């Protein structure tokens, strides 16, 4: 049971980090899914690791969605050409209704790209945590 508890702790940490990034971006889907995952992990009835594999898959997908969103944001911020900005903005808006609303007009592009790079780094580390969890063969 100790390994399961540690796994749940790790998954809760991952979900909270994803939630933090999602809150920063006003990414409602990420916030909702993170809250659902945290709630599921806190539920004592979910004491089997088999129940967690679906959550891990959902978390991987959410990380990929956030990484895609960040790549589109980076493209919008870094490329000054109007056609590229327009294309990136349209992609972002299709993906998230409030695309780039977290960006303030006074924010410097260098500062913004630093934030986005940090978020990508965090997401990559979260994937590594998930990979370690999945690589465990015996969870009980």
Secondary structure in CASP SS format (residue, H / E / C, confidence):
PFRMAT SS
TARGET T0000
AUTHOR 0000-0000-0000
METHOD secondary structure of the structure
MODEL  1
X C 1.00
X H 1.00
X H 1.00
X H 1.00
X H 1.00
X H 1.00
X H 1.00
X H 1.00
X H 1.00
X H 1.00
X H 1.00
X H 1.00
X H 1.00
X H 1.00
X H 1.00
X H 1.00
X H 1.00
X H 1.00
X H 1.00
X H 1.00
X H 1.00
X H 1.00
X H 1.00
X H 1.00
X H 1.00
X C 1.00
X C 1.00
X H 1.00
X H 1.00
X H 1.00
X H 1.00
X H 1.00
X H 1.00
X H 1.00
X H 1.00
X H 1.00
X H 1.00
X H 1.00
X H 1.00
X H 1.00
X H 1.00
X H 1.00
X C 1.00
X C 1.00
X C 1.00
X C 1.00
X C 1.00
X C 1.00
X H 1.00
X H 1.00
X H 1.00
X H 1.00
X H 1.00
X H 1.00
X H 1.00
X H 1.00
X H 1.00
X H 1.00
X H 1.00
X H 1.00
X H 1.00
X H 1.00
X H 1.00
X H 1.00
X H 1.00
X H 1.00
X H 1.00
X H 1.00
X H 1.00
X H 1.00
X H 1.00
X H 1.00
X H 1.00
X H 1.00
X H 1.00
X H 1.00
X H 1.00
X H 1.00
X C 1.00
X C 1.00
X C 1.00
X H 1.00
X H 1.00
X H 1.00
X H 1.00
X H 1.00
X H 1.00
X H 1.00
X H 1.00
X H 1.00
X H 1.00
X H 1.00
X H 1.00
X H 1.00
X H 1.00
X C 1.00
X C 1.00
X C 1.00
X C 1.00
X C 1.00
X C 1.00
X C 1.00
X C 1.00
X C 1.00
X C 1.00
X C 1.00
X C 1.00
X C 1.00
X H 1.00
X H 1.00
X H 1.00
X H 1.00
X H 1.00
X H 1.00
X H 1.00
X H 1.00
X H 1.00
X H 1.00
X H 1.00
X H 1.00
X H 1.00
X H 1.00
X H 1.00
X H 1.00
X H 1.00
X H 1.00
X H 1.00
X H 1.00
X H 1.00
X H 1.00
X H 1.00
X H 1.00
X H 1.00
X H 1.00
X H 1.00
X C 1.00
X C 1.00
X C 1.00
X C 1.00
X C 1.00
END
